[in-house]
Amino acid sequence: MQRILIIEDEKNIAELEQDYLEMNGFDSDIATTGEDGLQLINKHHYQLVLLDLMLPNIDGFELCERLRQQVDIPILMVTARKEDIDKIRGFNRGADDYIVKPFNPSELVARVKAHISRYDRLTNKHSVSPVIQVKNMQIDTEARRVFIGKEEKILTAKEYDLLYFLAMNPNIVFSKDDLFEKIWGYDAMGDNTTVTVHIRKIREKIEKDASQPQFIETIWGVGYRFQK
């Protein structure tokens, strides 16, 4: 059974999420603090994290960043904040999607299923080419690891998915809308600004000079192209 970690300090909301997830065939654990969430993520194997932003001691942004250092599974932020700057900040810290309270529990479950399904598809279609070699970069598709030379670069789940998709489709120009739909899906919260943020973060990690990228090229007014 697929297992979800709920990190939420409001008991009624956590239990509502848990009830709907379990009605739809998911197992779930609840952590009411960031510290408890970090302990559980080290003890169990989860397929997704539902993360509230407003937590005691460790806020959701910091916790997301710390979780991302340990796992590459989807992280779905649940929050009462509606401002775009908070969404961008969350994506910068490694979140994969964003749902605003109050939410329809059925929509929450649909998003959870969509992200797990997309993650599974991306992690299980590597039998043809286990290693992608481009210049001095290696993408180990079975382990979901990226190396520049001998140095490993740590990417978030969505950063890896985006880089992998582009590398598997070299020399093709994709618009930001195309990439948002391919990686996040039509039903994801947010807009194509998310793509720009993730491209910038990827370049900071894999490029020798992010201002003069040798892997992901910007085609002004159109989108992005992976150079192979």
Helices and strands as residue ranges (DSSP letters): E 3-7, H 11-23, E 27-31, H 34-43, E 48-52, H 60-68, E 75-79, H 84-93, E 97-100, H 105-124, E 131-134, E 137-140, E 145-148, E 151-153, H 157-168, E 173-174, H 176-183, H 193-206, E 216-219, E 223-226
